[in-house]
Amino acid sequence: AGVQLRWRTASETNNAGFAVERQVGGGAFAEVGFVEGAGTTSQPRRYRFTDDAVPFEAETVAYRLKQVDTDGTSTHSPEVEIRLDAPDRLVLHGNYPNPFAQQTTIRYALPQAADVHLAVYDALGRHVATLADEEQAAGRKQVTFDARRLPSGIYFVRLRADGRTATRQMTVVR
């Protein structure tokens, strides 16, 4: 997965490299990687960078390159915005971390708007917490589950949406 960026240069003069910068949802740009340049060359060069850390719930991301010379001067490329594909099916991903002691993140994807019920149950099937019970737009979602008041043990998170149900196991450890 991830977003793969590719670019090329016709020639380079004192090119230390490229800082790859990402913006999520109109926020500030932040550096997510650095690709070494070729220094000085009259030959065309091709570069690539894969961003494997795109925030799960992002719908759009923008990228720009900050080309840095060996003397520290830099220039920015134009920005390129990418709209991430909407999920094509209902998915309840495994929580992370798992096992966990205090908090965990639960991620899921909705292919279309739906009435969502996301709840946690103990090993005996007793309701422990409701994390979502509302109409939600299509897209990638995440929620933090705080289990500090729960004893160690096995729990289940259940997602019901669009007439379908998905369940995952979680482990609380103290």
GROMACS elastic network, one bead per residue, 0.5 to 0.9 nm:
[ bonds ]
;  ai    aj funct       b0    kb
    1     4     6  0.87894   500
    1    50     6  0.89875   500
    1    51     6  0.87778   500
    1    52     6  0.67023   500
    2    50     6  0.64485   500
    2    51     6  0.53450   500
    2    53     6  0.68562   500
    2    54     6  0.64578   500
    3    49     6  0.83523   500
    3    50     6  0.56057   500
    3    51     6  0.51109   500
    3    52     6  0.66471   500
    3    53     6  0.87546   500
    3    54     6  0.75096   500
    3    82     6  0.89578   500
    4    48     6  0.70551   500
    4    49     6  0.58299   500
    4    51     6  0.62407   500
    4    52     6  0.84862   500
    5    47     6  0.82179   500
    5    48     6  0.54606   500
    5    49     6  0.51785   500
    5    50     6  0.60984   500
    5    51     6  0.78347   500
    5    63     6  0.86782   500
    6    46     6  0.73516   500
    6    47     6  0.56453   500
    6    49     6  0.66091   500
    6    50     6  0.87520   500
    7    45     6  0.85462   500
    7    46     6  0.59447   500
    7    47     6  0.53275   500
    7    48     6  0.64527   500
    8    44     6  0.70173   500
    8    45     6  0.54209   500
    8    47     6  0.58075   500
    8    48     6  0.86143   500
    9    12     6  0.69109   500
    9    43     6  0.83662   500
    9    44     6  0.54347   500
    9    45     6  0.52330   500
    9    46     6  0.65989   500
    9    47     6  0.83430   500
   10    42     6  0.72668   500
   10    43     6  0.65378   500
   10    45     6  0.66446   500
   11    40     6  0.76097   500
   11    41     6  0.56596   500
   11    43     6  0.54500   500
   11    44     6  0.53533   500
   11    45     6  0.72153   500
   12    15     6  0.59338   500
   12    37     6  0.82131   500
   12    38     6  0.69753   500
   12    39     6  0.64584   500
   12    41     6  0.51794   500
   12    42     6  0.64213   500
   12    43     6  0.79035   500
   12    44     6  0.81885   500
   12    45     6  0.85227   500
   13    38     6  0.84846   500
   13    39     6  0.60886   500
   13    41     6  0.65347   500
   13    42     6  0.82740   500
   13    69     6  0.79029   500
   14    37     6  0.85207   500
   14    38     6  0.79993   500
   14    40     6  0.50283   500
   14    41     6  0.85816   500
   14    68     6  0.87195   500
   14    69     6  0.54428   500
   14    70     6  0.54486   500
   14    71     6  0.78977   500
   15    18     6  0.82762   500
   15    36     6  0.82662   500
   15    37     6  0.52822   500
   15    38     6  0.61692   500
   15    40     6  0.64015   500
   15    67     6  0.73910   500
   15    68     6  0.62657   500
   15    70     6  0.59531   500
   16    35     6  0.87692   500
   16    36     6  0.61150   500
   16    38     6  0.70835   500
   16    39     6  0.58094   500
   16    67     6  0.78202   500
   16    68     6  0.55917   500
   16    71     6  0.84107   500
   16    72     6  0.83210   500
   17    34     6  0.70280   500
   17    35     6  0.55413   500
   17    38     6  0.73686   500
   17    39     6  0.78968   500
   17    66     6  0.83462   500
   17    67     6  0.59220   500
   17    68     6  0.54872   500
   17    69     6  0.69916   500
   17    70     6  0.83241   500
   18    33     6  0.83990   500
   18    34     6  0.56012   500
   18    35     6  0.51674   500
   18    36     6  0.64571   500
   18    37     6  0.66993   500
   18    65     6  0.59711   500
   18    66     6  0.54488   500
   18    68     6  0.59675   500
   18    69     6  0.89461   500
   19    31     6  0.63606   500
   19    32     6  0.76466   500
   19    33     6  0.59433   500
   19    35     6  0.65196   500
   19    36     6  0.87590   500
   19    64     6  0.84924   500
   19    65     6  0.57466   500
   19    67     6  0.64360   500
   19    68     6  0.73745   500
   20    30     6  0.83152   500
   20    31     6  0.56375   500
   20    32     6  0.57780   500
   20    33     6  0.52020   500
   20    34     6  0.58121   500
   20    35     6  0.76022   500
   20    49     6  0.80433   500
   20    63     6  0.71283   500
   20    64     6  0.62795   500
   20    66     6  0.64692   500
   20    67     6  0.87590   500
   21    29     6  0.57920   500
   21    30     6  0.51474   500
   21    32     6  0.56564   500
   21    33     6  0.73077   500
   21    34     6  0.89278   500
   21    62     6  0.82850   500
   21    63     6  0.55702   500
   21    64     6  0.53777   500
   21    65     6  0.60764   500
   21    66     6  0.72723   500
   22    28     6  0.81864   500
   22    29     6  0.51926   500
   22    30     6  0.54273   500
   22    31     6  0.63401   500
   22    32     6  0.64993   500
   22    54     6  0.88044   500
   22    61     6  0.67961   500
   22    62     6  0.56790   500
   22    64     6  0.67556   500
   22    65     6  0.89545   500
   23    26     6  0.63307   500
   23    27     6  0.57664   500
   23    28     6  0.57186   500
   23    30     6  0.65210   500
   23    60     6  0.86520   500
   23    61     6  0.56033   500
   23    62     6  0.50012   500
   23    63     6  0.63166   500
   23    64     6  0.86226   500
   23    81     6  0.88513   500
   24    27     6  0.56253   500
   24    28     6  0.75617   500
   24    29     6  0.77341   500
   24    54     6  0.84662   500
   24    55     6  0.79607   500
   24    58     6  0.66157   500
   24    59     6  0.82371   500
   24    60     6  0.64075   500
   24    62     6  0.65535   500
   25    28     6  0.89083   500
   25    58     6  0.69072   500
   25    59     6  0.72739   500
   25    60     6  0.58429   500
   25    61     6  0.62513   500
   25    62     6  0.81707   500
   26    29     6  0.86437   500
   26    60     6  0.85169   500
   26    61     6  0.80439   500
   26    62     6  0.82065   500
   29    62     6  0.83465   500
   29    63     6  0.80321   500
   29    64     6  0.84515   500
   31    34     6  0.79005   500
   32    51     6  0.74442   500
   32    53     6  0.83317   500
   33    49     6  0.79755   500
   33    51     6  0.80917   500
   34    49     6  0.84588   500
   35    47     6  0.78469   500
   35    48     6  0.80376   500
   35    49     6  0.73335   500
   36    39     6  0.86397   500
   37    40     6  0.86651   500
   37    47     6  0.87200   500
   37    67     6  0.87225   500
   37    68     6  0.86329   500
   37    69     6  0.88629   500
   38    41     6  0.67283   500
   38    45     6  0.79186   500
   39    69     6  0.82615   500
   39    70     6  0.77464   500
   41    44     6  0.79034   500
   41    45     6  0.87565   500
   50    53     6  0.89267   500
   51    54     6  0.63580   500
   53    56     6  0.82271   500
   54    57     6  0.85595   500
   54    58     6  0.72601   500
   54    61     6  0.81409   500
   55    58     6  0.54920   500
   56    59     6  0.86559   500
   56   107     6  0.79128   500
   56   140     6  0.64952   500
   56   141     6  0.74820   500
   56   142     6  0.77391   500
   57   107     6  0.84720   500
   57   109     6  0.87542   500
   57   139     6  0.72870   500
   57   141     6  0.53259   500
   57   142     6  0.67345   500
   58    61     6  0.69463   500
   58    83     6  0.88569   500
   58    84     6  0.75001   500
   58   139     6  0.86429   500
   58   140     6  0.73042   500
   58   141     6  0.88740   500
   59    82     6  0.85183   500
   59    83     6  0.59904   500
   59    84     6  0.53682   500
   59    85     6  0.77181   500
   59    86     6  0.78347   500
   59   139     6  0.74738   500
   59   140     6  0.78820   500
   60    81     6  0.69015   500
   60    82     6  0.55714   500
   60    84     6  0.57863   500
   61    80     6  0.84268   500
   61    81     6  0.57308   500
   61    82     6  0.53461   500
   61    83     6  0.66430   500
   61    84     6  0.76892   500
   62    79     6  0.63365   500
   62    80     6  0.53512   500
   62    82     6  0.59526   500
   62    83     6  0.86941   500
   63    78     6  0.85383   500
   63    79     6  0.55600   500
   63    80     6  0.53196   500
   63    81     6  0.64549   500
   63    82     6  0.81551   500
   64    76     6  0.67176   500
   64    77     6  0.55952   500
   64    78     6  0.61309   500
   64    80     6  0.64598   500
   65    75     6  0.81716   500
   65    76     6  0.56008   500
   65    77     6  0.51947   500
   65    78     6  0.77883   500
   65    79     6  0.79940   500
   66    74     6  0.62924   500
   66    75     6  0.55793   500
   66    77     6  0.64542   500
   67    73     6  0.83607   500
   67    74     6  0.53314   500
   67    75     6  0.53876   500
   67    76     6  0.62278   500
   67    77     6  0.76226   500
   68    71     6  0.80570   500
   68    72     6  0.59924   500
   68    73     6  0.58095   500
   68    75     6  0.68691   500
   68    76     6  0.89347   500
   69    72     6  0.52899   500
   69    73     6  0.53856   500
   69    74     6  0.60867   500
   69    75     6  0.88508   500
   70    73     6  0.75170   500
   71    74     6  0.89045   500
   76    79     6  0.84984   500
   77    80     6  0.89851   500
   83    86     6  0.88656   500
   85    88     6  0.83880   500
   85   139     6  0.88164   500
   86   109     6  0.85805   500
   86   110     6  0.82008   500
   86   111     6  0.64992   500
   86   112     6  0.85701   500
   86   138     6  0.72907   500
   86   139     6  0.57030   500
   86   140     6  0.77216   500
   87    90     6  0.74664   500
   87    91     6  0.84488   500
   87   109     6  0.60584   500
   87   110     6  0.62261   500
   87   112     6  0.82465   500
   87   138     6  0.77598   500
   87   139     6  0.61623   500
   87   140     6  0.70935   500
   88   109     6  0.85404   500
   88   110     6  0.77996   500
   88   111     6  0.50353   500
   88   112     6  0.84677   500
   89   109     6  0.72658   500
   89   110     6  0.65213   500
   89   111     6  0.50452   500
   89   112     6  0.84588   500
   90   108     6  0.74963   500
   90   109     6  0.55449   500
   90   111     6  0.59011   500
   90   112     6  0.85798   500
   90   161     6  0.78734   500
   90   162     6  0.84943   500
   90   164     6  0.80075   500
   90   165     6  0.88633   500
   90   166     6  0.83727   500
   91   107     6  0.84893   500
   91   108     6  0.54269   500
   91   109     6  0.51229   500
   91   110     6  0.69930   500
   91   111     6  0.87723   500
   91   159     6  0.87569   500
   91   166     6  0.73299   500
   92    95     6  0.87421   500
   92   106     6  0.79843   500
   92   107     6  0.63264   500
   92   109     6  0.66624   500
   92   157     6  0.89327   500
   92   158     6  0.82960   500
   92   159     6  0.68446   500
   92   166     6  0.61377   500
   92   167     6  0.71808   500
   92   168     6  0.73627   500
   93   106     6  0.70262   500
   93   107     6  0.54296   500
   93   108     6  0.56277   500
   93   109     6  0.81812   500
   93   168     6  0.77517   500
   94    97     6  0.88707   500
   94    98     6  0.80914   500
   94   105     6  0.88368   500
   94   106     6  0.68920   500
   94   107     6  0.72310   500
   94   108     6  0.87679   500
   94   168     6  0.64008   500
   94   169     6  0.78396   500
   94   170     6  0.81595   500
   95    98     6  0.61467   500
   95    99     6  0.88117   500
   95   104     6  0.63208   500
   95   105     6  0.54309   500
   95   107     6  0.66373   500
   95   157     6  0.89782   500
   95   168     6  0.80711   500
   95   169     6  0.84906   500
   95   170     6  0.71115   500
   96    99     6  0.77433   500
   96   100     6  0.78476   500
   96   103     6  0.88854   500
   96   104     6  0.54849   500
   96   105     6  0.53851   500
   96   106     6  0.68946   500
   96   107     6  0.87564   500
   97   100     6  0.56550   500
   97   103     6  0.80780   500
   97   104     6  0.56093   500
   97   105     6  0.70884   500
   98   101     6  0.88223   500
   98   104     6  0.72329   500
   98   170     6  0.62350   500
   98   171     6  0.61920   500
   98   172     6  0.78180   500
   99   104     6  0.85676   500
   99   170     6  0.65340   500
   99   172     6  0.57373   500
   99   173     6  0.64768   500
  100   103     6  0.64883   500
  100   104     6  0.64559   500
  100   147     6  0.86153   500
  100   170     6  0.81949   500
  100   171     6  0.64644   500
  100   172     6  0.51877   500
  100   173     6  0.58687   500
  100   174     6  0.81885   500
  101   104     6  0.83504   500
  101   147     6  0.72594   500
  101   148     6  0.70963   500
  101   152     6  0.80946   500
  101   171     6  0.85080   500
  101   172     6  0.54788   500
  101   173     6  0.50008   500
  101   174     6  0.55122   500
  102   145     6  0.84106   500
  102   146     6  0.59296   500
  102   147     6  0.51939   500
  102   149     6  0.84645   500
  102   150     6  0.88914   500
  102   172     6  0.77373   500
  102   173     6  0.84556   500
  102   174     6  0.84500   500
  103   144     6  0.66696   500
  103   145     6  0.55144   500
  103   147     6  0.58196   500
  103   148     6  0.72458   500
  104   143     6  0.84868   500
  104   144     6  0.57183   500
  104   145     6  0.53823   500
  104   146     6  0.68346   500
  104   147     6  0.80570   500
  105   142     6  0.66508   500
  105   143     6  0.57431   500
  105   145     6  0.62028   500
  105   146     6  0.89973   500
  106   141     6  0.83496   500
  106   142     6  0.54719   500
  106   143     6  0.53324   500
  106   144     6  0.62003   500
  106   145     6  0.71662   500
  106   157     6  0.85016   500
  107   140     6  0.74175   500
  107   141     6  0.56919   500
  107   143     6  0.65739   500
  107   144     6  0.88552   500
  108   139     6  0.85762   500
  108   140     6  0.60129   500
  108   141     6  0.53427   500
  108   142     6  0.63015   500
  108   143     6  0.88178   500
  108   159     6  0.82962   500
  109   138     6  0.75280   500
  109   139     6  0.56857   500
  109   141     6  0.59599   500
  109   142     6  0.86218   500
  110   113     6  0.68762   500
  110   114     6  0.75325   500
  110   136     6  0.83697   500
  110   137     6  0.75980   500
  110   139     6  0.52226   500
  110   140     6  0.64200   500
  110   141     6  0.78994   500
  110   161     6  0.80674   500
  110   162     6  0.88906   500
  111   114     6  0.87367   500
  111   137     6  0.88172   500
  111   138     6  0.53382   500
  111   139     6  0.63976   500
  111   140     6  0.86654   500
  112   136     6  0.86133   500
  112   137     6  0.65629   500
  112   139     6  0.73114   500
  112   162     6  0.84467   500
  113   116     6  0.88287   500
  113   135     6  0.70516   500
  113   136     6  0.55296   500
  113   139     6  0.82056   500
  113   162     6  0.83520   500
  114   134     6  0.82825   500
  114   135     6  0.55138   500
  114   136     6  0.56388   500
  114   137     6  0.67087   500
  114   138     6  0.73970   500
  114   161     6  0.58812   500
  114   162     6  0.55725   500
  115   133     6  0.72844   500
  115   134     6  0.54876   500
  115   136     6  0.62790   500
  115   137     6  0.89764   500
  115   160     6  0.81166   500
  115   161     6  0.57448   500
  115   162     6  0.67106   500
  116   132     6  0.64995   500
  116   133     6  0.55055   500
  116   134     6  0.53972   500
  116   135     6  0.58400   500
  116   136     6  0.64835   500
  116   159     6  0.71841   500
  116   160     6  0.58620   500
  116   162     6  0.76824   500
  117   130     6  0.76299   500
  117   131     6  0.76368   500
  117   132     6  0.53270   500
  117   134     6  0.67678   500
  117   135     6  0.88164   500
  117   158     6  0.79114   500
  117   159     6  0.58418   500
  117   160     6  0.51092   500
  117   161     6  0.65422   500
  118   129     6  0.87283   500
  118   130     6  0.60795   500
  118   131     6  0.52959   500
  118   133     6  0.65162   500
  118   157     6  0.70352   500
  118   158     6  0.56630   500
  118   160     6  0.64258   500
  118   161     6  0.86239   500
  119   127     6  0.73739   500
  119   128     6  0.75284   500
  119   129     6  0.56264   500
  119   131     6  0.54863   500
  119   132     6  0.69934   500
  119   133     6  0.84540   500
  119   156     6  0.82520   500
  119   157     6  0.56417   500
  119   158     6  0.54114   500
  119   159     6  0.67570   500
  119   160     6  0.87278   500
  120   126     6  0.85596   500
  120   127     6  0.61889   500
  120   128     6  0.53871   500
  120   129     6  0.51204   500
  120   130     6  0.64052   500
  120   131     6  0.76187   500
  120   155     6  0.68027   500
  120   156     6  0.55343   500
  120   158     6  0.63017   500
  121   124     6  0.76701   500
  121   125     6  0.53858   500
  121   126     6  0.52712   500
  121   128     6  0.50771   500
  121   129     6  0.71379   500
  121   155     6  0.56548   500
  121   156     6  0.51465   500
  121   157     6  0.64017   500
  121   158     6  0.78093   500
  122   125     6  0.53177   500
  122   126     6  0.54323   500
  122   127     6  0.67135   500
  122   128     6  0.64856   500
  122   153     6  0.79804   500
  122   154     6  0.65381   500
  122   156     6  0.62520   500
  122   157     6  0.89473   500
  123   126     6  0.74656   500
  123   153     6  0.77498   500
  123   154     6  0.57152   500
  123   155     6  0.55264   500
  123   156     6  0.71243   500
  124   155     6  0.88691   500
  125   128     6  0.88983   500
  125   155     6  0.86779   500
  125   156     6  0.83282   500
  127   130     6  0.79738   500
  128   150     6  0.87720   500
  128   155     6  0.88243   500
  129   145     6  0.88375   500
  130   133     6  0.71221   500
  131   143     6  0.73968   500
  131   144     6  0.84620   500
  131   145     6  0.74750   500
  132   143     6  0.86682   500
  136   139     6  0.86717   500
  138   141     6  0.88570   500
  146   149     6  0.79584   500
  146   150     6  0.88582   500
  147   150     6  0.52826   500
  147   151     6  0.82317   500
  147   172     6  0.74272   500
  148   151     6  0.80322   500
  150   153     6  0.84659   500
  150   172     6  0.78169   500
  151   172     6  0.72183   500
  151   173     6  0.78328   500
  151   174     6  0.76280   500
  152   171     6  0.73881   500
  152   174     6  0.58379   500
  153   170     6  0.84396   500
  153   171     6  0.57391   500
  153   172     6  0.52789   500
  153   173     6  0.66695   500
  154   169     6  0.69383   500
  154   170     6  0.58745   500
  154   172     6  0.64702   500
  154   173     6  0.89712   500
  155   168     6  0.85158   500
  155   169     6  0.58432   500
  155   170     6  0.50733   500
  155   171     6  0.60721   500
  155   172     6  0.75233   500
  156   167     6  0.65770   500
  156   168     6  0.55774   500
  156   170     6  0.57457   500
  156   171     6  0.85034   500
  157   166     6  0.83572   500
  157   167     6  0.56434   500
  157   168     6  0.53943   500
  157   169     6  0.64511   500
  157   170     6  0.72347   500
  158   165     6  0.69245   500
  158   166     6  0.57322   500
  158   168     6  0.66241   500
  158   169     6  0.89459   500
  159   164     6  0.80997   500
  159   165     6  0.55350   500
  159   166     6  0.51725   500
  159   167     6  0.63003   500
  159   168     6  0.87807   500
  160   163     6  0.68359   500
  160   164     6  0.56553   500
  160   166     6  0.66248   500
  160   167     6  0.88179   500
  161   164     6  0.54401   500
  161   165     6  0.65590   500
  161   166     6  0.87941   500
  162   165     6  0.84162   500
